[in-house]
Amino acid sequence: MLAGKRCLVTGSSQGIGLAVAAAFARHGASVALTSERPLDACPDVATVLAAHPDRTLYFPADVTVDGSAELLVGQAWGALGGIDVLVNNVGTFREPPFLQLDRDHFDGTFRLNVWSAVAVTQAVVRRAVAVNRGGRILFTTSLNGTRSEPGHTLYDASKGAINALTRQLAVELAPLGFTTAAVAPGLVETPLTDFGLKSNPTEREQVIQQIPIRKIASVGDVAGWFAFLASDAASYATGIVIPVDGGLDAQQMSVRPVTAAERK
């Protein structure tokens, strides 16, 4: 499905980003993986590289550092011979409660979750325009971009910004030959989202009961959508945000008892 595509996936040392990079490689794409960690600290990346040695590379880069996005894109562009698909996946949700937030928390979250996507996208688009090429820009957003939960003030706001960026760049970059799309997962099993759920079966079941299809997503449930959106089959869709959430966005409220009166 992606044969001949050259792809860069940020935040791809674990979780959704790693699954997306692996899915791209399985579908025939050449893929540059990246995170702030050195390769020897990323055993799961090494597994993907070993499985697809002719089509995968890894570049350590901290995209929150000024100039690092341009350097990263230059390395990936040179190694791959260009970039057709960019996946802006890097991000975090770690933050204190609202009343404890300060400017450093805000700057840290928005620099990683939003500015890095802007900077890496700029670097890709500038290089592509210079050689008269277009491409596809994909984003990892979240159901939290349109729905909210306690303790996620900055994360939710940053994902709302990513949703807006997906729409705006669809318009801004269309004349340059670029299209955009975003995937908005609900709860996904990743190293960042365990919350003790693997070790506490009771709390895990309580969470599962809030999801209409009664299942926490795997990274594979999400990665397949990125592969489709990166393919030519999805080339006419742009500026879209697709919830992949097991029905959470369709649900009015969390699970509640159905009364006898309602059953009549």
Secondary structure, DSSP 4 states (H G I P E B T S, - for coil): --TT-EEEESS-SSHHHHHHHHHHHHTT-EEEEEESS-GGG-HHHHHHHHHSTTTEEEEE--TTSTTHHHHHHHHHHHHHTS-SEEEE---------GGG--HHHHHHHHIIIIIHHHHHHHHHHHHHHHTT--EEEEEE--GGGTS--TT-HHHHHHHHHHHHHHHHHHHHSGGGTEEEEEEEESSB-STTS-TTTTT-HHHHHHHHTTSTTS-PBPHHHHHHHHHHHHSGGGTT--SEEEEESTTTTT-SSS--PPPHHHH-
